[in-house]
Amino acid sequence: MKPINEIAARIRELREVCDYSVEQLASELGLDVAQYESYEQNGDFPISVIYEISNKFDVDFNELITGEPSRIDTFQIVRRGQGRSISRFPGYRFKDLAFRYADKIMQPLLVTLEPSDEPAKLVTHSGQEFNLVLKGTIAVVFEDREIILNEGDSIYFNPTFPHGQRCVGDAKARFLTMIAE
């Protein structure tokens, strides 16, 4: 995994290629200029800000984080453990996830869900799963139980239980998911 300062370098280069000043981009992202400058200097971008930048400049989210385009067959991370928990944070930063997953993040997967009244399709797989909602509202379903997650909410759980996700808002939902063996 590339160091977080390489994430900042990729974002800085993208901003410059697209002819945006720090002030202009910070304003369009709704951020204080000094706060945005600190992100670019130390690479400590919240994932939600990386997501917004990828949308703004129409670039691959995964490429901003890893330097490589998304490859759906390599979005795994390695972590040992078990259990299920939910926690709310004002904004995950990439380094927090890298630390949590012992610097083994390979490829995060960005999922888009359309609004639907259909039930979630339930699946099972080995390992652990982490979901972080970037936009909208999703329900993480465990058999007959739903946990509602809004923007910025995350959940970490044992996916050997039948589970699925569905959009429960009126607009598309996007979430980041990572699976650990």
C-alpha positions in Angstrom: 0.0 0.0 0.0 1.3 3.4 -0.9 1.9 5.9 1.9 -0.8 8.5 2.6 1.4 11.3 1.3 1.1 9.7 -2.1 -2.7 10.1 -1.9 -2.1 13.8 -1.3 0.3 14.0 -4.3 -2.3 12.4 -6.6 -5.0 14.8 -5.4 -2.7 17.8 -5.7 -1.7 16.8 -9.2 -5.4 16.3 -10.2 -6.4 19.7 -8.8 -3.5 21.4 -10.7 -4.3 19.5 -14.0 -7.9 20.6 -13.7 -6.7 24.2 -13.1 -8.2 24.6 -9.6 -6.7 26.7 -6.9 -6.7 25.4 -3.3 -9.2 28.2 -2.4 -11.5 27.3 -5.3 -11.6 23.6 -4.6 -11.9 24.1 -0.8 -14.9 26.4 -1.4 -16.6 24.0 -3.8 -16.1 21.2 -1.3 -17.5 23.3 1.5 -14.2 23.2 3.5 -12.2 25.8 5.2 -9.1 26.7 3.1 -6.7 26.1 6.0 -8.3 22.7 6.6 -8.0 21.7 3.0 -4.4 22.9 2.8 -3.6 20.7 5.8 -5.1 17.7 4.0 -2.9 18.3 0.9 0.2 18.8 3.0 -0.1 15.7 5.2 -2.3 13.4 3.2 -4.8 13.0 6.0 -7.9 13.3 3.8 -11.2 12.0 5.1 -12.5 9.3 2.8 -15.7 11.4 2.2 -13.5 14.2 0.9 -11.6 11.8 -1.4 -15.0 10.6 -2.6 -16.3 14.1 -3.3 -13.0 15.0 -5.2 -13.3 11.8 -7.3 -16.9 12.8 -8.2 -16.0 16.4 -8.9 -13.3 15.5 -11.3 -14.9 12.3 -12.6 -11.9 10.1 -11.7 -11.8 6.6 -10.2 -12.1 6.7 -6.4 -9.9 3.7 -6.0 -7.2 5.2 -8.2 -7.0 8.3 -5.9 -6.4 6.0 -2.9 -4.2 3.3 -4.4 -2.8 4.8 -7.6 -4.4 1.9 -9.5 -7.8 1.6 -11.2 -10.4 -0.5 -9.5 -10.2 -4.2 -10.0 -13.2 -5.9 -8.6 -11.3 -9.2 -7.9 -8.7 -7.5 -5.6 -10.6 -5.4 -3.1 -9.7 -7.6 -0.2 -7.9 -6.7 3.0 -6.4 -9.0 5.6 -7.4 -9.0 9.2 -8.0 -11.6 11.8 -10.8 -11.5 14.3 -14.5 -11.9 14.8 -17.5 -10.1 16.1 -19.9 -7.5 14.9 -20.1 -3.8 15.9 -21.4 -0.5 14.7 -19.8 2.9 15.3 -20.4 6.5 14.1 -17.5 8.8 13.3 -17.4 12.3 11.8 -15.2 11.1 9.0 -12.9 8.1 8.5 -9.5 9.0 7.1 -7.6 6.6 4.9 -4.8 6.2 7.5 -7.4 5.1 10.1 -8.6 2.3 7.9 -5.0 1.4 7.0 -4.2 1.2 10.7 -7.3 -0.7 11.5 -6.6 -3.3 8.8 -2.8 -3.5 9.5 -1.8 -1.7 6.4 -3.2 -4.5 4.2 -6.0 -2.6 2.3 -5.7 -3.7 -1.3 -8.7 -2.5 -3.1 -11.7 -0.8 -1.5 -15.0 -1.4 -3.5 -17.3 1.5 -4.0 -21.0 0.3 -4.3 -23.9 2.3 -5.6 -27.5 1.3 -4.7 -30.6 2.7 -6.3 -33.7 3.4 -4.1 -35.8 0.3 -4.0 -38.6 -1.4 -2.0 -37.2 -4.8 -2.9 -35.7 -6.8 0.0 -31.9 -7.0 0.1 -30.3 -10.1 -1.4 -28.7 -12.0 1.4 -25.2 -13.5 1.0 -22.6 -15.1 3.3 -18.9 -15.3 3.0 -15.9 -15.9 5.2 -13.9 -13.2 7.0 -15.0 -9.8 8.2 -16.7 -6.9 6.4 -16.6 -3.2 6.8 -19.1 -0.8 5.3 -18.8 3.1 5.4 -21.7 5.1 4.0 -20.5 8.0 1.8 -23.8 9.2 0.4 -27.4 8.5 1.2 -28.9 5.9 3.5 -28.5 2.2 3.5 -30.0 -0.7 5.5 -27.6 -3.5 6.4 -29.8 -6.5 6.7 -29.1 -9.6 8.8 -31.8 -12.1 8.1 -34.9 -10.4 9.7 -33.0 -7.4 11.3 -32.1 -4.1 9.6 -29.5 -1.6 10.8 -30.0 1.9 9.2 -26.8 3.7 8.3 -26.6 7.3 7.2 -23.8 9.3 5.7 -20.6 8.9 7.8 -21.9 5.8 9.6 -20.0 2.6 9.5 -20.5 -1.0 10.4 -18.0 -3.8 10.9 -19.4 -7.4 11.1 -18.9 -11.1 10.7 -20.3 -11.8 7.2 -20.7 -15.5 7.8 -24.2 -14.4 8.9 -26.6 -14.0 6.0 -26.5 -10.3 5.2 -27.1 -7.7 2.5 -27.5 -4.0 1.9 -30.2 -1.9 0.3 -30.9 1.7 -0.3 -33.7 3.0 2.0 -33.6 6.7 1.0 -35.2 8.5 -1.9 -31.8 9.0 -3.7 -28.9 6.8 -4.7 -26.7 5.6 -1.9 -23.0 5.0 -2.1 -20.9 3.0 0.3 -17.4 1.8 0.6 -17.0 -1.9 1.5 -14.0 -3.9 2.3 -13.8 -7.6 3.0 -11.1 -9.2 5.2 -10.2 -12.8 4.9 
